[in-house]
């Protein structure tokens, strides 16, 4: 996936897309296709986190 395309999407879309990709990957049978799907879900989650969607622990300031 092109990096520029990922940056253009809204944060919520990336987060929901990452969750959907993870659920789809978990439902797949074990094998190379599942591994690739899990990698893609991880990349989408990282992209969502990098855009500012953070899961900060209580008491810590949010990431900027």
mmCIF file as Biopython writes it, N, C-alpha, C and O atoms, coordinates in Angstrom:
data_model
#
loop_
_atom_site.group_PDB
_atom_site.id
_atom_site.type_symbol
_atom_site.label_atom_id
_atom_site.label_alt_id
_atom_site.label_comp_id
_atom_site.label_asym_id
_atom_site.label_entity_id
_atom_site.label_seq_id
_atom_site.pdbx_PDB_ins_code
_atom_site.Cartn_x
_atom_site.Cartn_y
_atom_site.Cartn_z
_atom_site.occupancy
_atom_site.B_iso_or_equiv
_atom_site.auth_seq_id
_atom_site.auth_asym_id
_atom_site.pdbx_PDB_model_num
ATOM 1   N N  . UNK A ? 1  ? 0.851   -1.171  0.000  1.0 0.0 1  A 1 
ATOM 2   C CA . UNK A ? 1  ? 0.000   0.000   0.000  1.0 0.0 1  A 1 
ATOM 3   C C  . UNK A ? 1  ? 0.893   1.229   0.000  1.0 0.0 1  A 1 
ATOM 4   O O  . UNK A ? 1  ? 1.883   1.279   0.730  1.0 0.0 1  A 1 
ATOM 5   N N  . UNK A ? 2  ? 0.564   2.186   -0.785 1.0 0.0 2  A 1 
ATOM 6   C CA . UNK A ? 2  ? 1.353   3.402   -0.902 1.0 0.0 2  A 1 
ATOM 7   C C  . UNK A ? 2  ? 1.226   4.230   0.371  1.0 0.0 2  A 1 
ATOM 8   O O  . UNK A ? 2  ? 0.123   4.427   0.881  1.0 0.0 2  A 1 
ATOM 9   N N  . UNK A ? 3  ? 2.347   4.710   0.879  1.0 0.0 3  A 1 
ATOM 10  C CA . UNK A ? 3  ? 2.364   5.461   2.129  1.0 0.0 3  A 1 
ATOM 11  C C  . UNK A ? 3  ? 1.509   6.721   2.047  1.0 0.0 3  A 1 
ATOM 12  O O  . UNK A ? 3  ? 0.847   7.085   3.019  1.0 0.0 3  A 1 
ATOM 13  N N  . UNK A ? 4  ? 1.519   7.384   0.900  1.0 0.0 4  A 1 
ATOM 14  C CA . UNK A ? 4  ? 0.748   8.606   0.744  1.0 0.0 4  A 1 
ATOM 15  C C  . UNK A ? 4  ? -0.752  8.333   0.866  1.0 0.0 4  A 1 
ATOM 16  O O  . UNK A ? 4  ? -1.482  9.142   1.439  1.0 0.0 4  A 1 
ATOM 17  N N  . UNK A ? 5  ? -1.212  7.213   0.337  1.0 0.0 5  A 1 
ATOM 18  C CA . UNK A ? 5  ? -2.628  6.871   0.426  1.0 0.0 5  A 1 
ATOM 19  C C  . UNK A ? 5  ? -3.050  6.660   1.871  1.0 0.0 5  A 1 
ATOM 20  O O  . UNK A ? 5  ? -4.141  7.075   2.262  1.0 0.0 5  A 1 
ATOM 21  N N  . UNK A ? 6  ? -2.207  6.024   2.666  1.0 0.0 6  A 1 
ATOM 22  C CA . UNK A ? 6  ? -2.526  5.770   4.066  1.0 0.0 6  A 1 
ATOM 23  C C  . UNK A ? 6  ? -2.636  7.077   4.831  1.0 0.0 6  A 1 
ATOM 24  O O  . UNK A ? 6  ? -3.515  7.218   5.681  1.0 0.0 6  A 1 
ATOM 25  N N  . UNK A ? 7  ? -1.755  8.045   4.545  1.0 0.0 7  A 1 
ATOM 26  C CA . UNK A ? 7  ? -1.766  9.315   5.264  1.0 0.0 7  A 1 
ATOM 27  C C  . UNK A ? 7  ? -2.979  10.167  4.928  1.0 0.0 7  A 1 
ATOM 28  O O  . UNK A ? 7  ? -3.359  11.025  5.726  1.0 0.0 7  A 1 
ATOM 29  N N  . UNK A ? 8  ? -3.593  9.959   3.779  1.0 0.0 8  A 1 
ATOM 30  C CA . UNK A ? 8  ? -4.732  10.768  3.373  1.0 0.0 8  A 1 
ATOM 31  C C  . UNK A ? 8  ? -6.045  10.349  4.026  1.0 0.0 8  A 1 
ATOM 32  O O  . UNK A ? 8  ? -7.008  11.117  4.019  1.0 0.0 8  A 1 
ATOM 33  N N  . UNK A ? 9  ? -6.099  9.161   4.582  1.0 0.0 9  A 1 
ATOM 34  C CA . UNK A ? 9  ? -7.346  8.668   5.176  1.0 0.0 9  A 1 
ATOM 35  C C  . UNK A ? 9  ? -7.569  9.264   6.564  1.0 0.0 9  A 1 
ATOM 36  O O  . UNK A ? 9  ? -6.607  9.560   7.273  1.0 0.0 9  A 1 
ATOM 37  N N  . UNK A ? 10 ? -8.827  9.442   6.954  1.0 0.0 10 A 1 
ATOM 38  C CA . UNK A ? 10 ? -9.121  9.904   8.311  1.0 0.0 10 A 1 
ATOM 39  C C  . UNK A ? 10 ? -8.694  8.850   9.343  1.0 0.0 10 A 1 
ATOM 40  O O  . UNK A ? 10 ? -8.620  7.658   9.042  1.0 0.0 10 A 1 
ATOM 41  N N  . UNK A ? 11 ? -8.419  9.317   10.549 1.0 0.0 11 A 1 
ATOM 42  C CA . UNK A ? 11 ? -7.934  8.428   11.611 1.0 0.0 11 A 1 
ATOM 43  C C  . UNK A ? 11 ? -8.925  7.312   11.925 1.0 0.0 11 A 1 
ATOM 44  O O  . UNK A ? 11 ? -8.529  6.154   12.051 1.0 0.0 11 A 1 
ATOM 45  N N  . UNK A ? 12 ? -10.167 7.634   12.049 1.0 0.0 12 A 1 
ATOM 46  C CA . UNK A ? 12 ? -11.176 6.637   12.415 1.0 0.0 12 A 1 
ATOM 47  C C  . UNK A ? 12 ? -11.262 5.531   11.361 1.0 0.0 12 A 1 
ATOM 48  O O  . UNK A ? 12 ? -11.432 4.360   11.702 1.0 0.0 12 A 1 
ATOM 49  N N  . UNK A ? 13 ? -11.147 5.896   10.097 1.0 0.0 13 A 1 
ATOM 50  C CA . UNK A ? 13 ? -11.214 4.903   9.040  1.0 0.0 13 A 1 
ATOM 51  C C  . UNK A ? 13 ? -10.062 3.916   9.146  1.0 0.0 13 A 1 
ATOM 52  O O  . UNK A ? 13 ? -10.257 2.713   8.977  1.0 0.0 13 A 1 
ATOM 53  N N  . UNK A ? 14 ? -8.865  4.417   9.424  1.0 0.0 14 A 1 
ATOM 54  C CA . UNK A ? 14 ? -7.713  3.533   9.559  1.0 0.0 14 A 1 
ATOM 55  C C  . UNK A ? 14 ? -7.883  2.586   10.740 1.0 0.0 14 A 1 
ATOM 56  O O  . UNK A ? 14 ? -7.586  1.395   10.641 1.0 0.0 14 A 1 
ATOM 57  N N  . UNK A ? 15 ? -8.360  3.121   11.851 1.0 0.0 15 A 1 
ATOM 58  C CA . UNK A ? 15 ? -8.549  2.285   13.043 1.0 0.0 15 A 1 
ATOM 59  C C  . UNK A ? 15 ? -9.597  1.207   12.793 1.0 0.0 15 A 1 
ATOM 60  O O  . UNK A ? 15 ? -9.373  0.043   13.124 1.0 0.0 15 A 1 
ATOM 61  N N  . UNK A ? 16 ? -10.719 1.572   12.222 1.0 0.0 16 A 1 
ATOM 62  C CA . UNK A ? 16 ? -11.768 0.585   11.968 1.0 0.0 16 A 1 
ATOM 63  C C  . UNK A ? 16 ? -11.335 -0.414  10.899 1.0 0.0 16 A 1 
ATOM 64  O O  . UNK A ? 16 ? -11.681 -1.593  10.970 1.0 0.0 16 A 1 
ATOM 65  N N  . UNK A ? 17 ? -10.583 0.056   9.913  1.0 0.0 17 A 1 
ATOM 66  C CA . UNK A ? 17 ? -10.076 -0.850  8.884  1.0 0.0 17 A 1 
ATOM 67  C C  . UNK A ? 17 ? -9.077  -1.845  9.473  1.0 0.0 17 A 1 
ATOM 68  O O  . UNK A ? 17 ? -9.058  -3.016  9.091  1.0 0.0 17 A 1 
ATOM 69  N N  . UNK A ? 18 ? -8.251  -1.375  10.400 1.0 0.0 18 A 1 
ATOM 70  C CA . UNK A ? 18 ? -7.282  -2.253  11.060 1.0 0.0 18 A 1 
ATOM 71  C C  . UNK A ? 18 ? -7.986  -3.323  11.888 1.0 0.0 18 A 1 
ATOM 72  O O  . UNK A ? 18 ? -7.589  -4.488  11.872 1.0 0.0 18 A 1 
ATOM 73  N N  . UNK A ? 19 ? -9.024  -2.929  12.605 1.0 0.0 19 A 1 
ATOM 74  C CA . UNK A ? 19 ? -9.773  -3.902  13.404 1.0 0.0 19 A 1 
ATOM 75  C C  . UNK A ? 19 ? -10.470 -4.929  12.517 1.0 0.0 19 A 1 
ATOM 76  O O  . UNK A ? 19 ? -10.488 -6.118  12.835 1.0 0.0 19 A 1 
ATOM 77  N N  . UNK A ? 20 ? -11.039 -4.474  11.414 1.0 0.0 20 A 1 
ATOM 78  C CA . UNK A ? 20 ? -11.704 -5.386  10.489 1.0 0.0 20 A 1 
ATOM 79  C C  . UNK A ? 20 ? -10.706 -6.353  9.861  1.0 0.0 20 A 1 
ATOM 80  O O  . UNK A ? 20 ? -10.997 -7.540  9.711  1.0 0.0 20 A 1 
ATOM 81  N N  . UNK A ? 21 ? -9.531  -5.847  9.495  1.0 0.0 21 A 1 
ATOM 82  C CA . UNK A ? 21 ? -8.500  -6.704  8.900  1.0 0.0 21 A 1 
ATOM 83  C C  . UNK A ? 21 ? -8.010  -7.731  9.901  1.0 0.0 21 A 1 
ATOM 84  O O  . UNK A ? 21 ? -7.735  -8.872  9.531  1.0 0.0 21 A 1 
ATOM 85  N N  . UNK A ? 22 ? -7.896  -7.344  11.165 1.0 0.0 22 A 1 
ATOM 86  C CA . UNK A ? 22 ? -7.451  -8.275  12.201 1.0 0.0 22 A 1 
ATOM 87  C C  . UNK A ? 22 ? -8.473  -9.385  12.417 1.0 0.0 22 A 1 
ATOM 88  O O  . UNK A ? 22 ? -8.106  -10.556 12.519 1.0 0.0 22 A 1 
ATOM 89  N N  . UNK A ? 23 ? -9.742  -9.026  12.486 1.0 0.0 23 A 1 
ATOM 90  C CA . UNK A ? 23 ? -10.788 -10.034 12.652 1.0 0.0 23 A 1 
ATOM 91  C C  . UNK A ? 23 ? -10.824 -11.000 11.470 1.0 0.0 23 A 1 
ATOM 92  O O  . UNK A ? 23 ? -10.983 -12.207 11.653 1.0 0.0 23 A 1 
ATOM 93  N N  . UNK A ? 24 ? -10.678 -10.469 10.269 1.0 0.0 24 A 1 
ATOM 94  C CA . UNK A ? 24 ? -10.680 -11.304 9.072  1.0 0.0 24 A 1 
ATOM 95  C C  . UNK A ? 24 ? -9.477  -12.250 9.073  1.0 0.0 24 A 1 
ATOM 96  O O  . UNK A ? 24 ? -9.601  -13.422 8.717  1.0 0.0 24 A 1 
ATOM 97  N N  . UNK A ? 25 ? -8.315  -11.733 9.475  1.0 0.0 25 A 1 
ATOM 98  C CA . UNK A ? 25 ? -7.097  -12.552 9.506  1.0 0.0 25 A 1 
ATOM 99  C C  . UNK A ? 25 ? -7.205  -13.658 10.549 1.0 0.0 25 A 1 
ATOM 100 O O  . UNK A ? 25 ? -6.768  -14.783 10.308 1.0 0.0 25 A 1 
ATOM 101 N N  . UNK A ? 26 ? -7.777  -13.347 11.694 1.0 0.0 26 A 1 
ATOM 102 C CA . UNK A ? 26 ? -7.921  -14.364 12.753 1.0 0.0 26 A 1 
ATOM 103 C C  . UNK A ? 26 ? -8.862  -15.490 12.337 1.0 0.0 26 A 1 
ATOM 104 O O  . UNK A ? 26 ? -8.728  -16.618 12.811 1.0 0.0 26 A 1 
ATOM 105 N N  . UNK A ? 27 ? -9.808  -15.190 11.458 1.0 0.0 27 A 1 
ATOM 106 C CA . UNK A ? 27 ? -10.772 -16.204 11.024 1.0 0.0 27 A 1 
ATOM 107 C C  . UNK A ? 27 ? -10.205 -17.116 9.940  1.0 0.0 27 A 1 
ATOM 108 O O  . UNK A ? 27 ? -10.780 -18.163 9.641  1.0 0.0 27 A 1 
ATOM 109 N N  . UNK A ? 28 ? -9.085  -16.721 9.354  1.0 0.0 28 A 1 
ATOM 110 C CA . UNK A ? 28 ? -8.491  -17.516 8.273  1.0 0.0 28 A 1 
ATOM 111 C C  . UNK A ? 28 ? -7.781  -18.744 8.832  1.0 0.0 28 A 1 
ATOM 112 O O  . UNK A ? 28 ? -7.336  -18.729 9.980  1.0 0.0 28 A 1 
ATOM 113 N N  . UNK A ? 29 ? -7.669  -19.817 8.026  1.0 0.0 29 A 1 
ATOM 114 C CA . UNK A ? 29 ? -6.887  -20.981 8.461  1.0 0.0 29 A 1 
ATOM 115 C C  . UNK A ? 29 ? -5.395  -20.639 8.479  1.0 0.0 29 A 1 
ATOM 116 O O  . UNK A ? 29 ? -4.939  -19.754 7.755  1.0 0.0 29 A 1 
ATOM 117 N N  . UNK A ? 30 ? -4.651  -21.354 9.315  1.0 0.0 30 A 1 
ATOM 118 C CA . UNK A ? 30 ? -3.213  -21.109 9.417  1.0 0.0 30 A 1 
ATOM 119 C C  . UNK A ? 30 ? -2.538  -21.331 8.078  1.0 0.0 30 A 1 
ATOM 120 O O  . UNK A ? 30 ? -2.896  -22.239 7.328  1.0 0.0 30 A 1 
ATOM 121 N N  . UNK A ? 31 ? -1.553  -20.486 7.787  1.0 0.0 31 A 1 
ATOM 122 C CA . UNK A ? 31 ? -0.819  -20.601 6.538  1.0 0.0 31 A 1 
ATOM 123 C C  . UNK A ? 31 ? -0.248  -19.267 6.118  1.0 0.0 31 A 1 
ATOM 124 O O  . UNK A ? 31 ? -0.373  -18.276 6.838  1.0 0.0 31 A 1 
ATOM 125 N N  . UNK A ? 32 ? 0.380   -19.237 4.958  1.0 0.0 32 A 1 
ATOM 126 C CA . UNK A ? 32 ? 1.017   -17.993 4.493  1.0 0.0 32 A 1 
ATOM 127 C C  . UNK A ? 32 ? 0.035   -16.848 4.251  1.0 0.0 32 A 1 
ATOM 128 O O  . UNK A ? 32 ? 0.372   -15.687 4.482  1.0 0.0 32 A 1 
ATOM 129 N N  . UNK A ? 33 ? -1.151  -17.159 3.797  1.0 0.0 33 A 1 
ATOM 130 C CA . UNK A ? 33 ? -2.141  -16.098 3.544  1.0 0.0 33 A 1 
ATOM 131 C C  . UNK A ? 33 ? -2.554  -15.425 4.851  1.0 0.0 33 A 1 
ATOM 132 O O  . UNK A ? 33 ? -2.733  -14.208 4.901  1.0 0.0 33 A 1 
ATOM 133 N N  . UNK A ? 34 ? -2.705  -16.223 5.902  1.0 0.0 34 A 1 
ATOM 134 C CA . UNK A ? 34 ? -3.074  -15.678 7.212  1.0 0.0 34 A 1 
ATOM 135 C C  . UNK A ? 34 ? -1.948  -14.803 7.753  1.0 0.0 34 A 1 
ATOM 136 O O  . UNK A ? 34 ? -2.197  -13.737 8.318  1.0 0.0 34 A 1 
ATOM 137 N N  . UNK A ? 35 ? -0.710  -15.257 7.579  1.0 0.0 35 A 1 
ATOM 138 C CA . UNK A ? 35 ? 0.433   -14.478 8.048  1.0 0.0 35 A 1 
ATOM 139 C C  . UNK A ? 35 ? 0.486   -13.115 7.362  1.0 0.0 35 A 1 
ATOM 140 O O  . UNK A ? 35 ? 0.727   -12.094 8.006  1.0 0.0 35 A 1 
ATOM 141 N N  . UNK A ? 36 ? 0.260   -13.110 6.062  1.0 0.0 36 A 1 
ATOM 142 C CA . UNK A ? 36 ? 0.260   -11.848 5.326  1.0 0.0 36 A 1 
ATOM 143 C C  . UNK A ? 36 ? -0.888  -10.947 5.775  1.0 0.0 36 A 1 
ATOM 144 O O  . UNK A ? 36 ? -0.717  -9.733  5.888  1.0 0.0 36 A 1 
ATOM 145 N N  . UNK A ? 37 ? -2.043  -11.529 6.029  1.0 0.0 37 A 1 
ATOM 146 C CA . UNK A ? 37 ? -3.192  -10.739 6.476  1.0 0.0 37 A 1 
ATOM 147 C C  . UNK A ? 37 ? -2.932  -10.140 7.863  1.0 0.0 37 A 1 
ATOM 148 O O  . UNK A ? 37 ? -3.322  -9.004  8.129  1.0 0.0 37 A 1 
ATOM 149 N N  . UNK A ? 38 ? -2.276  -10.898 8.741  1.0 0.0 38 A 1 
ATOM 150 C CA . UNK A ? 38 ? -1.943  -10.379 10.065 1.0 0.0 38 A 1 
ATOM 151 C C  . UNK A ? 38 ? -0.908  -9.256  9.966  1.0 0.0 38 A 1 
ATOM 152 O O  . UNK A ? 38 ? -0.979  -8.280  10.713 1.0 0.0 38 A 1 
ATOM 153 N N  . UNK A ? 39 ? 0.041   -9.388  9.058  1.0 0.0 39 A 1 
ATOM 154 C CA . UNK A ? 39 ? 1.028   -8.328  8.848  1.0 0.0 39 A 1 
ATOM 155 C C  . UNK A ? 39 ? 0.337   -7.057  8.369  1.0 0.0 39 A 1 
ATOM 156 O O  . UNK A ? 39 ? 0.648   -5.961  8.833  1.0 0.0 39 A 1 
ATOM 157 N N  . UNK A ? 40 ? -0.596  -7.209  7.445  1.0 0.0 40 A 1 
ATOM 158 C CA . UNK A ? 40 ? -1.311  -6.044  6.910  1.0 0.0 40 A 1 
ATOM 159 C C  . UNK A ? 40 ? -2.128  -5.359  8.012  1.0 0.0 40 A 1 
ATOM 160 O O  . UNK A ? 40 ? -2.176  -4.131  8.084  1.0 0.0 40 A 1 
ATOM 161 N N  . UNK A ? 41 ? -2.767  -6.160  8.865  1.0 0.0 41 A 1 
ATOM 162 C CA . UNK A ? 41 ? -3.538  -5.591  9.971  1.0 0.0 41 A 1 
ATOM 163 C C  . UNK A ? 41 ? -2.615  -4.831  10.921 1.0 0.0 41 A 1 
ATOM 164 O O  . UNK A ? 41 ? -2.982  -3.770  11.426 1.0 0.0 41 A 1 
ATOM 165 N N  . UNK A ? 42 ? -1.430  -5.363  11.165 1.0 0.0 42 A 1 
ATOM 166 C CA . UNK A ? 42 ? -0.471  -4.676  12.017 1.0 0.0 42 A 1 
ATOM 167 C C  . UNK A ? 42 ? 0.003   -3.373  11.411 1.0 0.0 42 A 1 
ATOM 168 O O  . UNK A ? 42 ? 0.159   -2.378  12.118 1.0 0.0 42 A 1 
ATOM 169 N N  . UNK A ? 43 ? 0.231   -3.371  10.112 1.0 0.0 43 A 1 
ATOM 170 C CA . UNK A ? 43 ? 0.650   -2.145  9.431  1.0 0.0 43 A 1 
ATOM 171 C C  . UNK A ? 43 ? -0.443  -1.080  9.496  1.0 0.0 43 A 1 
ATOM 172 O O  . UNK A ? 43 ? -0.159  0.102   9.690  1.0 0.0 43 A 1 
ATOM 173 N N  . UNK A ? 44 ? -1.681  -1.505  9.334  1.0 0.0 44 A 1 
ATOM 174 C CA . UNK A ? 44 ? -2.790  -0.542  9.409  1.0 0.0 44 A 1 
ATOM 175 C C  . UNK A ? 44 ? -2.910  0.038   10.818 1.0 0.0 44 A 1 
ATOM 176 O O  . UNK A ? 44 ? -3.168  1.230   10.981 1.0 0.0 44 A 1 
ATOM 177 N N  . UNK A ? 45 ? -2.723  -0.808  11.835 1.0 0.0 45 A 1 
ATOM 178 C CA . UNK A ? 45 ? -2.797  -0.327  13.214 1.0 0.0 45 A 1 
ATOM 179 C C  . UNK A ? 45 ? -1.669  0.662   13.496 1.0 0.0 45 A 1 
ATOM 180 O O  . UNK A ? 45 ? -1.882  1.685   14.146 1.0 0.0 45 A 1 
ATOM 181 N N  . UNK A ? 46 ? -0.473  0.356   13.006 1.0 0.0 46 A 1 
ATOM 182 C CA . UNK A ? 46 ? 0.657   1.268   13.191 1.0 0.0 46 A 1 
ATOM 183 C C  . UNK A ? 46 ? 0.395   2.598   12.487 1.0 0.0 46 A 1 
ATOM 184 O O  . UNK A ? 46 ? 0.721   3.656   13.026 1.0 0.0 46 A 1 
ATOM 185 N N  . UNK A ? 47 ? -0.183  2.556   11.306 1.0 0.0 47 A 1 
ATOM 186 C CA . UNK A ? 47 ? -0.491  3.784   10.578 1.0 0.0 47 A 1 
ATOM 187 C C  . UNK A ? 47 ? -1.512  4.620   11.345 1.0 0.0 47 A 1 
ATOM 188 O O  . UNK A ? 47 ? -1.390  5.843   11.412 1.0 0.0 47 A 1 
ATOM 189 N N  . UNK A ? 48 ? -2.513  3.965   11.920 1.0 0.0 48 A 1 
ATOM 190 C CA . UNK A ? 48 ? -3.516  4.689   12.704 1.0 0.0 48 A 1 
ATOM 191 C C  . UNK A ? 48 ? -2.874  5.314   13.938 1.0 0.0 48 A 1 
ATOM 192 O O  . UNK A ? 48 ? -3.196  6.447   14.298 1.0 0.0 48 A 1 
ATOM 193 N N  . UNK A ? 49 ? -1.969  4.585   14.587 1.0 0.0 49 A 1 
ATOM 194 C CA . UNK A ? 49 ? -1.289  5.114   15.766 1.0 0.0 49 A 1 
ATOM 195 C C  . UNK A ? 49 ? -0.396  6.291   15.404 1.0 0.0 49 A 1 
ATOM 196 O O  . UNK A ? 49 ? -0.318  7.267   16.150 1.0 0.0 49 A 1 
ATOM 197 N N  . UNK A ? 50 ? 0.265   6.204   14.283 1.0 0.0 50 A 1 
ATOM 198 C CA . UNK A ? 50 ? 1.167   7.277   13.875 1.0 0.0 50 A 1 
ATOM 199 C C  . UNK A ? 50 ? 0.408   8.556   13.531 1.0 0.0 50 A 1 
ATOM 200 O O  . UNK A ? 50 ? 0.971   9.648   13.613 1.0 0.0 50 A 1 
ATOM 201 N N  . UNK A ? 51 ? -0.829  8.438   13.157 1.0 0.0 51 A 1 
ATOM 202 C CA . UNK A ? 51 ? -1.620  9.627   12.819 1.0 0.0 51 A 1 
ATOM 203 C C  . UNK A ? 51 ? -2.200  10.299  14.055 1.0 0.0 51 A 1 
ATOM 204 O O  . UNK A ? 51 ? -2.934  11.280  13.937 1.0 0.0 51 A 1 
ATOM 205 N N  . UNK A ? 52 ? -1.887  9.794   15.215 1.0 0.0 52 A 1 
ATOM 206 C CA . UNK A ? 52 ? -2.321  10.472  16.427 1.0 0.0 52 A 1 
ATOM 207 C C  . UNK A ? 52 ? -3.390  9.739   17.202 1.0 0.0 52 A 1 
ATOM 208 O O  . UNK A ? 52 ? -3.775  10.188  18.281 1.0 0.0 52 A 1 
ATOM 209 N N  . UNK A ? 53 ? -3.874  8.643   16.698 1.0 0.0 53 A 1 
ATOM 210 C CA . UNK A ? 53 ? -4.851  7.865   17.438 1.0 0.0 53 A 1 
ATOM 211 C C  . UNK A ? 53 ? -4.076  7.049   18.452 1.0 0.0 53 A 1 
ATOM 212 O O  . UNK A ? 53 ? -3.515  6.006   18.116 1.0 0.0 53 A 1 
ATOM 213 N N  . UNK A ? 54 ? -4.040  7.517   19.692 1.0 0.0 54 A 1 
ATOM 214 C CA . UNK A ? 54 ? -3.194  6.886   20.696 1.0 0.0 54 A 1 
ATOM 215 C C  . UNK A ? 54 ? -4.030  6.211   21.760 1.0 0.0 54 A 1 
ATOM 216 O O  . UNK A ? 54 ? -5.205  6.513   21.967 1.0 0.0 54 A 1 
ATOM 217 N N  . UNK A ? 55 ? -3.383  5.308   22.405 1.0 0.0 55 A 1 
ATOM 218 C CA . UNK A ? 55 ? -4.011  4.600   23.514 1.0 0.0 55 A 1 
ATOM 219 C C  . UNK A ? 55 ? -3.153  4.853   24.745 1.0 0.0 55 A 1 
ATOM 220 O O  . UNK A ? 55 ? -2.552  3.931   25.297 1.0 0.0 55 A 1 
ATOM 221 N N  . UNK A ? 56 ? -3.101  6.113   25.170 1.0 0.0 56 A 1 
ATOM 222 C CA . UNK A ? 56 ? -2.255  6.516   26.287 1.0 0.0 56 A 1 
ATOM 223 C C  . UNK A ? 56 ? -2.788  5.927   27.588 1.0 0.0 56 A 1 
ATOM 224 O O  . UNK A ? 56 ? -3.995  5.796   27.794 1.0 0.0 56 A 1 
ATOM 225 N N  . UNK A ? 57 ? -1.840  5.577   28.461 1.0 0.0 57 A 1 
ATOM 226 C CA . UNK A ? 57 ? -2.229  5.059   29.768 1.0 0.0 57 A 1 
ATOM 227 C C  . UNK A ? 57 ? -2.693  6.214   30.638 1.0 0.0 57 A 1 
ATOM 228 O O  . UNK A ? 57 ? -2.310  7.364   30.420 1.0 0.0 57 A 1 
ATOM 229 N N  . UNK A ? 58 ? -3.519  5.900   31.623 1.0 0.0 58 A 1 
ATOM 230 C CA . UNK A ? 58 ? -4.042  6.898   32.522 1.0 0.0 58 A 1 
ATOM 231 C C  . UNK A ? 58 ? -2.898  7.603   33.256 1.0 0.0 58 A 1 
ATOM 232 O O  . UNK A ? 58 ? -1.973  6.953   33.743 1.0 0.0 58 A 1 
ATOM 233 N N  . UNK A ? 59 ? -2.966  8.916   33.330 1.0 0.0 59 A 1 
ATOM 234 C CA . UNK A ? 59 ? -1.971  9.687   34.034 1.0 0.0 59 A 1 
ATOM 235 C C  . UNK A ? 59 ? -0.827  10.167  33.159 1.0 0.0 59 A 1 
ATOM 236 O O  . UNK A ? 59 ? -0.030  10.999  33.594 1.0 0.0 59 A 1 
ATOM 237 N N  . UNK A ? 60 ? -0.730  9.673   31.962 1.0 0.0 60 A 1 
ATOM 238 C CA . UNK A ? 60 ? 0.337   10.121  31.078 1.0 0.0 60 A 1 
ATOM 239 C C  . UNK A ? 60 ? -0.226  11.144  30.088 1.0 0.0 60 A 1 
ATOM 240 O O  . UNK A ? 60 ? -1.393  11.073  29.703 1.0 0.0 60 A 1 
ATOM 241 N N  . UNK A ? 61 ? 0.613   12.088  29.686 1.0 0.0 61 A 1 
ATOM 242 C CA . UNK A ? 61 ? 0.132   13.039  28.675 1.0 0.0 61 A 1 
ATOM 243 C C  . UNK A ? 61 ? -0.010  12.341  27.342 1.0 0.0 61 A 1 
ATOM 244 O O  . UNK A ? 61 ? 0.746   11.412  27.055 1.0 0.0 61 A 1 
ATOM 245 N N  . UNK A ? 62 ? -0.970  12.764  26.506 1.0 0.0 62 A 1 
ATOM 246 C CA . UNK A ? 62 ? -1.146  12.125  25.202 1.0 0.0 62 A 1 
ATOM 247 C C  . UNK A ? 62 ? 0.043   12.405  24.289 1.0 0.0 62 A 1 
ATOM 248 O O  . UNK A ? 62 ? 0.733   13.413  24.442 1.0 0.0 62 A 1 
ATOM 249 N N  . UNK A ? 63 ? 0.271   11.506  23.342 1.0 0.0 63 A 1 
ATOM 250 C CA . UNK A ? 63 ? 1.333   11.705  22.370 1.0 0.0 63 A 1 
ATOM 251 C C  . UNK A ? 63 ? 0.968   12.871  21.461 1.0 0.0 63 A 1 
ATOM 252 O O  . UNK A ? 63 ? -0.204  13.079  21.144 1.0 0.0 63 A 1 
ATOM 253 N N  . UNK A ? 64 ? 1.948   13.606  21.055 1.0 0.0 64 A 1 
ATOM 254 C CA . UNK A ? 64 ? 1.693   14.739  20.175 1.0 0.0 64 A 1 
ATOM 255 C C  . UNK A ? 64 ? 1.926   14.359  18.732 1.0 0.0 64 A 1 
ATOM 256 O O  . UNK A ? 64 ? 1.760   15.190  17.840 1.0 0.0 64 A 1 
#
